[in-house]
């Protein structure tokens, strides 16, 4: 046993060294050929279609080669990768895809470049305004929308027709029709309304849609009516589960769990992102041509609200080939490429005018319905603090869903946690942190910080940076960080 | 100098030979040990010291905050309900899973050593019949491999396997329970705070029991047979033999196994993280998951390091307690 262990360990080391050697050789060779490294998560759909797009770019720009590098599809893992690598003096990629909720954080950290010179203000109005708002930090644009997502309701058209039910406009219509259909079908395997209630970012999106739809806010610091509305919304979500409209499994479901279940024809309604549409229409899908898509229901007397998601393209501040990266960025966010990505890969464009595009509508006629959803979709808290806020709120939302805490308790704990995590802003106003507004103003919450970089005292940092450098990877990268800041 | 020592009839007493040996040892020992020491300093001590250093700071790379704040991260720990809840979860996870692993591991080891091993047959057949012995070894090896499988599978892979086993709609576990009629409705194992934590414990037990069993099996094989013969001569039954002979002789290894397993279970990360991500409602969030989320998702390097340090302190305490016990055991 031991010998095999040792042997395989040696093999692993050997192959790692080999890879390292190959990698070094590769990068030497490529230095004069201008390689643009494009880093992004795995795309759904046909890989060749996207590869063809990149080859087309290379043909148009003879001096450039694009190296397409994939990260795991898990958003959290991607964030971790970028957070660690972007601190570095040399970033091993030139262009990368950012989740809409990272832009403020990365811009605040000084990790990505302002793209003002590449995308003039006039050109920005072609995109959905909410996406541009999320990508704007201190009046400068830091990322350009690549494709967008917004929460929508999928329904089983065949089932709804069989029971003479119209796609629900309000939540009470959805509950009534679910109960009618489940009772009428009498199939224990058929579930009602499924959504993503696992303890992760997807839950925050769904919860925000309920909370906003109810007129509440999730991240407000002060107590007040908006907090009561938020508690009501959470209680409503819990009730969906206890009443059986939503199966208990939603508390562990993410997008893919929900999509698989719905795709197997085992649910009447599903809240998901539009990406699921193309997958549900594939040849081997059991619900092919039996699915409808509409905007999320509303609470009576209120508007339906969808959370805005999506991915943007950004260029690291320390990118090696920023000009070439900007070329590729301009190509990838062009309306022509976004139209083709919509047709071939199912990603929804960020340009408003594409939702009236005849070519696109011929293939996906329901995009007309999607336009008002995207137009009114709200970005999550536009703040560099968003990832902290979300991480603190996720467990509390989940606790409220499984009945571990009452909605009020959960929201109170979340507020306490947020206050503790952001304590330095109120306790150390002299540190210059008071200008950052992490919370409040959920709709318009662009940070208004006048001086973002008032924190560091370089004199104290320098000896530390040097001593810690040699010790470990983590603290080493911290040391580099400090040296870099000093150089600023 | 060497000449003076040669005629001496008592070389060990020679005044010259000893200091020379001592001298070389004194010179060579640190030199030979230095690579190892250097590596330990670099890869173990360095990061630990670095983490402790960070824990005294507020370090938020996003906001370019880096300032010394003394013990304030630790005082925040004391009032952090999420920290205490993670502590509780970690302790519960550790105690229950390690206890079960030890119990099951011991049973499996005893079975492998006794009824399943074929070792109780007479020694002469084992020696003369080479072919038979080969066959016996092969059977035993197969059992060993099968038993070890869970330990061999990478944790992330086995966590994914168990995630599917527990799946409310497609999971094998629910399928059997419904088929047998034990439950009416499929249960969402990982969606309920209590069953999610126990689901994670079960997976850990499944995974780590082989490790315990193999170590205990080795210890069992090291117990001299004549002690058992003597016990039989004294008329001891199986239970008395186990209590008076096997268990006392196993105890040092049990303590070592416990130390390893407790440390591992206390630091559990990948198994639970893949299985539940800490949910639902943080009911399965262990200390290392909380530290990971604080460090790498919230990017609060100072506070996250304080969490890691607290964890380090707690593990050190537990390990020290085990080592004390072990030393007392070995001295007795």
Interface residues (C-beta under 8 A of the other chain):
Chain A: X1 X76 X79 X80 X83 X84 X87 X105 X108 X109 X110 X188 X198 X199 X200 X247 X248 X249 X251 X252 X261 X266 X384 X387 X388 X391 X392 X394 X395 X396 X398 X399 X400 X401 X402 X404 X405 X413 X416 X417 X420 X421 X423 X424 X431 X433 X436 X452 X453 X455 X456 X457 X460 X461 X464 X468 X470 X471 X472 X474 X475 X478 X481 X482 X485
Chain B: X42 X43 X46 X47 X49 X50 X51 X53 X54 X58 X59 X61 X62 X63 X64 X65 X66 X67 X68 X76 X79 X80 X81 X82 X148 X168 X169 X185 X188 X190 X191 X192 X193 X276 X277 X278 X279 X280 X281 X282 X283 X285 X293 X296 X297 X298 X299 X300 X301 X303
